[in-house]
Amino acid sequence: MAAAGDLMVHRFPQGKAVDAVRWLPPVSAFDRFVVAAAHDADAGVSAVEILSVALFQENEEPNKPSLLPRASWPSTSRISSLTSAKALTKPLPIALSTFAGSLHYLFVDPLEGSVESELSVAADARSFHRGPISALDLQVDGRACVSVGEDGRVNLVSLGETGLENRRVHDSRGLVSYTAVRWGSPAEFATGGLGFGIQWWDQRKPGGFVSQFKGNWTQGSTSGIVHSIDIHPSRKHICIAGGSSGTVFAWDLRWQKQPIILSGIGFKEQAQTSSEKDGMLTVLEQGYSLLFGVGDDSHAYATERFLDNILRIRP
């Protein structure tokens, strides 16, 4: 029998590909729903499925959860990205994008797990995305959604009085491909993509991104594709990005030219190179893994402050 605090893993075979899965904000501690993007390769059918997580059922082992289907919404194209609002509202907005280039809002009853209605922005190469949408993200309340694509376009879709309203934020005309996006505040968001690091956008300052980290993560050992971005919930100036070959790095807007590589192929080699070039050392102090500088004063201050405030993680 598993002891208290032990990690338990439960498997729920679905019989189809699951391209994305997200928790929905809980109404109570006992009612939990997940939303999944499923694709049946044999039938060529894609759908958004809402499932309830039951902690236990009759004739089942105690504390053995079950995953039960509650609702399904068919998609005409395979789903490329899926997200939901973080704040609990009724109805609850869910946003998804497709490889065909369309974007859809589903409005879900958070108590019943049913799909009440749907709004969409159709695939249109002139006014929306040209080809697949790589990633999207909803604001906390779900009122606005930002989407990016390999076509180099950044679009903002918001809930209006009569439906969805679409606005082009930026179009690089294919010179840059975007593969990840994340809201940082109601007015700011970060994007990442192929060979271009991370860009920081502020809707209050039109004309393009306001900050950018552009560099070679691991001294040429990877192609530098950002696949995932997250932003610290309280320190909005801190970004964490993950990409090619397991590379993970942190970027602080206060020291934009000094990203900190946390892992990935070539990480040890780069750490050694940085140590020789910039006087960077790794030490173990009082059970914490700390990185500090003894060469460039500004680099040392940025690294020490960043890790002292954000990354003081016990080994």
C-alpha positions in Angstrom: 0.0 0.0 0.0 1.3 3.4 -0.9 2.3 5.6 2.0 1.2 9.2 2.4 3.2 11.5 0.2 4.2 8.7 -2.3 3.9 9.6 -6.0 1.1 7.5 -7.7 0.7 7.3 -11.4 -2.5 6.1 -13.0 -2.9 5.2 -16.7 -6.0 6.0 -18.8 -5.6 4.5 -22.3 -7.6 6.4 -24.8 -7.2 4.5 -28.0 -6.3 7.7 -30.0 -3.6 10.3 -30.1 -3.9 13.0 -27.4 -2.3 16.2 -28.9 -2.9 18.4 -25.8 -4.5 18.2 -22.3 -5.3 20.9 -19.8 -6.9 21.1 -16.4 -10.0 23.3 -16.2 -10.4 25.6 -13.1 -12.1 23.6 -10.4 -15.5 24.5 -9.0 -14.8 22.4 -5.9 -12.2 20.0 -4.6 -14.4 17.1 -5.7 -15.4 18.2 -9.2 -12.4 18.3 -11.6 -12.5 18.4 -15.4 -9.8 18.1 -18.0 -10.0 19.1 -21.6 -8.1 17.1 -24.3 -7.4 17.5 -28.0 -7.8 14.0 -29.5 -7.1 12.7 -33.0 -8.1 9.4 -34.4 -5.6 8.7 -37.2 -7.5 5.7 -38.6 -10.8 7.6 -39.0 -9.1 10.9 -39.7 -11.3 12.6 -37.0 -10.3 15.2 -34.4 -12.2 16.4 -31.4 -12.1 18.3 -28.2 -13.1 16.0 -25.3 -14.1 17.1 -21.8 -13.6 14.4 -19.2 -14.3 14.4 -15.5 -11.9 13.0 -12.9 -13.6 10.9 -10.3 -11.5 10.1 -7.3 -13.2 6.8 -6.8 -16.3 4.8 -7.9 -18.4 1.9 -6.6 -16.6 -1.4 -6.8 -13.3 0.3 -7.5 -10.2 0.4 -5.3 -10.1 3.2 -2.8 -8.4 6.4 -4.1 -8.2 5.0 -7.7 -9.4 7.8 -9.9 -11.4 7.3 -13.1 -11.5 9.4 -16.2 -15.1 9.7 -17.5 -16.2 11.4 -20.8 -18.6 14.3 -20.4 -18.7 16.1 -23.7 -17.2 16.2 -27.1 -16.8 18.8 -29.8 -15.8 17.8 -33.4 -13.1 19.7 -35.2 -12.8 19.8 -39.0 -9.0 19.9 -38.7 -6.4 18.5 -36.3 -5.9 20.6 -33.3 -2.5 22.4 -33.0 -2.9 24.2 -29.7 -5.3 24.2 -26.7 -5.7 26.4 -23.6 -8.4 27.5 -21.2 -9.1 30.6 -19.0 -7.3 30.4 -15.6 -10.1 32.3 -13.7 -13.3 30.4 -13.0 -16.2 32.0 -14.9 -19.5 30.8 -16.2 -19.4 30.0 -19.0 -15.7 29.0 -19.0 -13.8 30.0 -22.3 -11.6 27.4 -23.9 -9.5 28.3 -27.0 -8.1 26.0 -29.6 -6.3 26.4 -32.9 -6.0 24.0 -35.9 -3.5 23.1 -38.5 -5.9 24.5 -41.1 -5.4 28.0 -39.6 -8.7 28.5 -37.8 -9.2 29.5 -34.1 -12.2 28.5 -32.0 -13.7 29.6 -28.7 -15.7 26.9 -26.8 -17.8 28.0 -23.9 -18.1 25.3 -21.2 -20.4 24.9 -18.3 -17.9 24.5 -15.4 -20.5 22.6 -13.3 -21.7 20.1 -15.9 -18.7 19.9 -18.2 -20.9 20.5 -21.3 -20.2 22.7 -24.3 -22.8 25.5 -24.4 -21.7 27.4 -27.5 -18.9 28.1 -30.0 -17.4 31.0 -31.8 -14.6 30.9 -34.4 -12.3 32.8 -36.7 -12.2 31.0 -40.0 -8.9 30.2 -41.7 -8.1 33.2 -44.0 -4.7 33.8 -45.4 -5.4 37.5 -45.9 -6.8 38.5 -42.6 -5.7 35.8 -40.2 -3.0 33.2 -40.4 -1.5 31.7 -43.5 -1.3 28.0 -42.7 -1.1 26.3 -39.2 -1.4 28.2 -36.0 1.6 27.2 -33.9 0.5 28.4 -30.4 -2.1 30.5 -28.6 -2.7 31.7 -25.1 -5.7 33.1 -23.3 -5.7 35.9 -20.8 -6.7 35.0 -17.2 -10.3 35.9 -17.7 -10.4 34.5 -21.3 -11.5 37.7 -22.9 -8.5 38.0 -25.2 -6.4 35.4 -27.0 -3.1 35.9 -28.7 -2.1 33.5 -31.5 1.2 33.0 -33.4 2.2 31.0 -36.5 5.1 29.8 -38.6 3.9 32.4 -41.1 5.4 35.1 -38.8 2.0 36.6 -37.9 0.9 37.6 -34.4 -2.9 38.1 -34.0 -5.1 39.2 -31.2 -8.6 37.8 -30.9 -11.0 39.2 -28.4 -14.6 38.8 -27.3 -16.8 41.5 -28.7 -20.5 42.3 -28.3 -21.5 40.4 -31.4 -18.7 37.8 -31.7 -15.0 37.4 -32.0 -12.9 40.4 -33.1 -9.6 39.8 -34.8 -6.7 42.3 -35.0 -3.3 41.9 -36.6 -0.5 42.8 -34.1 2.5 42.0 -36.3 3.4 40.4 -39.6 7.0 39.5 -40.3 6.0 38.3 -43.8 7.6 34.9 -43.2 11.0 36.2 -42.2 10.4 35.0 -38.6 8.5 31.9 -37.5 6.8 31.9 -34.1 6.2 28.7 -32.2 5.3 29.7 -28.6 3.4 32.5 -26.9 2.5 33.4 -23.3 0.6 36.4 -21.7 2.6 38.2 -19.0 0.0 40.8 -18.2 -3.3 42.2 -19.7 -1.2 44.3 -22.0 2.1 42.3 -22.4 3.0 38.9 -23.8 6.1 37.0 -24.9 6.8 35.0 -28.1 9.4 32.6 -29.1 10.4 30.9 -32.4 13.0 29.6 -34.8 16.4 31.2 -34.3 15.0 34.4 -32.8 15.1 33.7 -29.0 12.3 35.6 -27.2 10.4 38.8 -28.0 8.5 40.9 -25.5 5.4 42.8 -26.7 3.5 45.6 -25.2 0.1 46.6 -26.7 0.5 50.1 -25.3 3.6 50.5 -27.5 2.5 49.6 -31.1 5.0 49.0 -33.9 6.5 45.7 -32.9 8.2 44.0 -30.0 9.7 46.3 -27.3 12.5 43.9 -26.1 14.2 40.9 -27.6 16.7 38.3 -26.6 18.5 37.2 -29.7 21.4 34.8 -29.3 22.9 31.4 -29.7 21.8 29.4 -26.7 24.4 26.7 -26.7 27.3 27.9 -28.7 26.0 26.5 -32.0 25.1 23.0 -30.7 21.4 23.4 -31.4 19.2 25.2 -33.9 17.6 27.4 -31.2 13.9 26.7 -31.5 11.7 27.9 -28.6 8.9 25.4 -28.1 7.6 26.6 -24.7 7.5 29.8 -22.7 6.3 30.5 -19.2 6.3 33.7 -17.1 6.7 34.0 -13.4 3.3 34.6 -11.8 4.4 37.4 -9.6 7.7 38.6 -11.1 6.5 39.3 -14.6 9.9 40.3 -15.8 11.2 36.7 -15.5 10.7 34.3 -18.5 11.6 30.6 -18.7 11.9 29.1 -22.1 12.4 25.5 -23.3 13.4 24.4 -26.7 15.7 22.3 -28.9 17.6 19.4 -27.4 16.2 19.9 -24.0 17.6 23.5 -23.7 16.0 25.5 -20.8 17.0 29.0 -20.1 15.8 32.0 -18.0 15.6 35.6 -19.3 15.2 38.6 -17.1 13.9 41.8 -18.7 16.1 43.8 -16.3 19.2 42.2 -17.7 18.2 41.4 -21.3 21.6 40.5 -22.6 22.4 38.0 -19.9 20.2 34.9 -20.1 21.0 32.0 -17.8 21.2 28.6 -19.5 19.8 26.0 -17.0 20.0 22.8 -19.0 20.5 21.2 -22.4 23.1 19.7 -24.8 26.2 21.7 -24.5 25.2 23.2 -21.1 28.3 21.9 -19.3 30.6 23.0 -22.0 29.0 26.4 -22.1 29.2 26.7 -18.3 32.9 25.9 -18.5 33.4 28.4 -21.3 31.5 31.1 -19.4 33.6 30.3 -16.3 36.8 31.0 -18.2 35.5 34.0 -20.1 33.3 35.8 -17.5 34.6 34.4 -14.3 31.4 32.4 -13.6 31.6 29.7 -10.9 29.2 27.1 -9.5 29.2 26.5 -5.8 27.2 24.5 -3.2 26.3 26.6 -0.2 24.0 25.7 2.7 22.1 23.0 0.6 21.4 25.4 -2.3 22.9 25.3 -5.7 24.1 28.9 -6.5 25.7 30.5 -9.5 27.7 33.7 -9.0 30.2 35.8 -11.0 33.6 37.1 -10.1 34.5 38.7 -13.4 32.1 41.1 -15.1 30.5 43.1 -12.2 27.2 43.7 -13.9 27.0 40.0 -15.0 27.8 38.9 -11.5 25.2 41.1 -9.9 22.5 40.1 -12.4 23.2 36.4 -12.0 23.5 36.5 -8.2 20.3 38.5 -7.8 18.4 36.3 -10.3 19.3 33.0 -8.7 19.0 34.4 -5.1 15.4 35.6 -5.8 14.1 33.0 -8.2 16.1 29.8 -8.5 17.1 28.9 -4.9 16.0 25.3 -5.3 17.2 22.6 -3.0 19.1 19.7 -4.8 
